[in-house]
Amino acid sequence: MNWEPLTRLQDQNSCVPDVLVVYGMDFGVPGLYSEQYLTTEELRLFESVKNADQKRIKMACRAATRWLLSVYLEVEPPFINFKVNRYGKPYLNSGSIEFNASHTETSFLIGISRFGRIGVDIESPDRNIDAGSIARYTLSPCEMRKYLQQPDQFYALWTRKEATFKALGTGIPENPHAHDHEILLKKHSLNCITFECPNKETASIVHRKTGFPTKTFIIR
Ligand SMILES: CC(C)(COP(=O)(O)OP(=O)(O)OC[C@H]1O[C@@H](n2cnc3c(N)ncnc32)[C@H](O)[C@@H]1OP(=O)(O)O)[C@@H](O)C(=O)NCCC(=O)NCCS
């Protein structure tokens, strides 16, 4: 992945890419994480998050999402109206642009597309998890075969699968092993890219095939 500094996007507001991925981990960017971008309702919700790191990253992610969408929509960040589908996925009323976000404890990833469905997932490798039992519960037979051939690809497989469900808007269903993400991708004409993020997290982005390059930016 070629991570361009976000200032490049800020410099060319009139020419925003059709598919955009933004990674953030440094909270030192003045302005972009401003609470002024959030609504009173969001500030109240974030206030109730007990874990300080989680609260910080969720707020940063939402503020950055609003700022990025404001560049596309030319609407001030707190005045952008979000709706939430029955499974909890936020979306825009206008329907012209789709977006999705994912966070770890220290970083976040935001995807925006002018071409419909988009889903993103980012995971920090955790050496203490029991990948084998998670795999048995969550992966389809075909995904399981891939995992057994390359156990080190667990996070790649998992982020691909979660990003697929997030693009479809359902989130992870009750019986994830009954669904194969490659079949879902084909059925819905979706494309999946899996990559390593700057802080060694694994991430996947799922969106409609466009033929245009996905631009990736980093907030530093
Ligand atoms: C929603 C879900 C995908 C989140 O996964 P996670 O690994 O905990 O979190 P991530 O950091 O990857 O993603 C969180 C973001 O996904 C988005 N999201 C929430 N529900 C979503 C859905 N159904 N589809 C796509 N994106 C969703 C939100 O923007 C959320 O960020 P926010 O809480 O800061 O607004 C997962 O919890 C899930 O699938 N749950 C089951 C679906 C469900 O029943 N949700 C209950 C809401 S009614």
The ligand as an SDF file (V2000), in Angstrom:
LIG
                    3D

 48 50  0  0  0  0  0  0  0  0999 V2000
  -20.9160   -4.5110   14.0760 C   0  0  0  0  0  0  0  0  0  0  0  0
  -19.6700   -5.3410   14.0690 C   0  0  0  0  0  0  0  0  0  0  0  0
  -19.3140   -5.7070   12.6430 C   0  0  0  0  0  0  0  0  0  0  0  0
  -18.5130   -4.5260   14.6900 C   0  0  0  0  0  0  0  0  0  0  0  0
  -17.3470   -5.2850   14.6670 O   0  0  0  0  0  0  0  0  0  0  0  0
  -16.1040   -4.9250   15.6210 P   0  0  0  0  0  0  0  0  0  0  0  0
  -14.9480   -5.7710   15.1770 O   0  0  0  0  0  0  0  0  0  0  0  0
  -16.5210   -4.9660   17.0200 O   0  0  0  0  0  0  0  0  0  0  0  0
  -15.8330   -3.4040   15.3250 O   0  0  0  0  0  0  0  0  0  0  0  0
  -15.1140   -2.6310   14.1350 P   0  0  0  0  0  0  0  0  0  0  0  0
  -14.1580   -1.7150   14.7980 O   0  0  0  0  0  0  0  0  0  0  0  0
  -14.5950   -3.4840   13.0370 O   0  0  0  0  0  0  0  0  0  0  0  0
  -16.3320   -1.7920   13.5000 O   0  0  0  0  0  0  0  0  0  0  0  0
  -17.0700   -0.8920   14.2660 C   0  0  0  0  0  0  0  0  0  0  0  0
  -17.8080    0.0100   13.3170 C   0  0  0  0  0  0  0  0  0  0  0  0
  -18.5530   -0.7470   12.3620 O   0  0  0  0  0  0  0  0  0  0  0  0
  -19.7000    0.0220   11.9690 C   0  0  0  0  0  0  0  0  0  0  0  0
  -20.8320   -0.9010   12.0270 N   0  0  0  0  0  0  0  0  0  0  0  0
  -21.6900   -1.1620   13.0320 C   0  0  0  0  0  0  0  0  0  0  0  0
  -22.5960   -2.1040   12.6450 N   0  0  0  0  0  0  0  0  0  0  0  0
  -22.2990   -2.4250   11.3670 C   0  0  0  0  0  0  0  0  0  0  0  0
  -22.8890   -3.3220   10.4170 C   0  0  0  0  0  0  0  0  0  0  0  0
  -23.9520   -4.0710   10.6850 N   0  0  0  0  0  0  0  0  0  0  0  0
  -22.3330   -3.3960    9.1900 N   0  0  0  0  0  0  0  0  0  0  0  0
  -21.2590   -2.6390    8.8840 C   0  0  0  0  0  0  0  0  0  0  0  0
  -20.6600   -1.7710    9.7310 N   0  0  0  0  0  0  0  0  0  0  0  0
  -21.1800   -1.6730   10.9670 C   0  0  0  0  0  0  0  0  0  0  0  0
  -19.8100    1.2080   12.9250 C   0  0  0  0  0  0  0  0  0  0  0  0
  -19.3700    2.3470   12.2400 O   0  0  0  0  0  0  0  0  0  0  0  0
  -18.8210    0.8570   14.0270 C   0  0  0  0  0  0  0  0  0  0  0  0
  -18.1280    1.9510   14.5530 O   0  0  0  0  0  0  0  0  0  0  0  0
  -18.7300    2.8370   15.7460 P   0  0  0  0  0  0  0  0  0  0  0  0
  -19.2830    1.8660   16.7420 O   0  0  0  0  0  0  0  0  0  0  0  0
  -17.5730    3.6080   16.2610 O   0  0  0  0  0  0  0  0  0  0  0  0
  -19.7630    3.6460   15.0570 O   0  0  0  0  0  0  0  0  0  0  0  0
  -19.8700   -6.6250   14.9040 C   0  0  0  0  0  0  0  0  0  0  0  0
  -20.0200   -6.2570   16.2550 O   0  0  0  0  0  0  0  0  0  0  0  0
  -21.1060   -7.3970   14.4570 C   0  0  0  0  0  0  0  0  0  0  0  0
  -21.1590   -7.8990   13.3570 O   0  0  0  0  0  0  0  0  0  0  0  0
  -22.1130   -7.5420   15.2850 N   0  0  0  0  0  0  0  0  0  0  0  0
  -23.3200   -8.2620   14.8780 C   0  0  0  0  0  0  0  0  0  0  0  0
  -24.2840   -7.3660   14.1480 C   0  0  0  0  0  0  0  0  0  0  0  0
  -25.2620   -6.8210   15.1120 C   0  0  0  0  0  0  0  0  0  0  0  0
  -26.1780   -7.5000   15.4880 O   0  0  0  0  0  0  0  0  0  0  0  0
  -25.0460   -5.5880   15.5760 N   0  0  0  0  0  0  0  0  0  0  0  0
  -25.8580   -5.0640   16.6310 C   0  0  0  0  0  0  0  0  0  0  0  0
  -26.3860   -3.7040   16.2440 C   0  0  0  0  0  0  0  0  0  0  0  0
  -28.1490   -3.7180   16.2110 S   0  0  0  0  0  0  0  0  0  0  0  0
  1  2  1  0
  2  3  1  0
  2  4  1  0
  2 36  1  0
  4  5  1  0
  5  6  1  0
  6  7  2  0
  6  8  1  0
  6  9  1  0
  9 10  1  0
 10 11  2  0
 10 12  1  0
 10 13  1  0
 13 14  1  0
 14 15  1  0
 15 16  1  0
 15 30  1  0
 16 17  1  0
 17 18  1  0
 17 28  1  0
 18 19  1  0
 18 27  1  0
 19 20  2  0
 20 21  1  0
 21 22  1  0
 21 27  2  0
 22 23  1  0
 22 24  2  0
 24 25  1  0
 25 26  2  0
 26 27  1  0
 28 29  1  0
 28 30  1  0
 30 31  1  0
 31 32  1  0
 32 33  2  0
 32 34  1  0
 32 35  1  0
 36 37  1  0
 36 38  1  0
 38 39  2  0
 38 40  1  0
 40 41  1  0
 41 42  1  0
 42 43  1  0
 43 44  2  0
 43 45  1  0
 45 46  1  0
 46 47  1  0
 47 48  1  0
M  END
$$$$
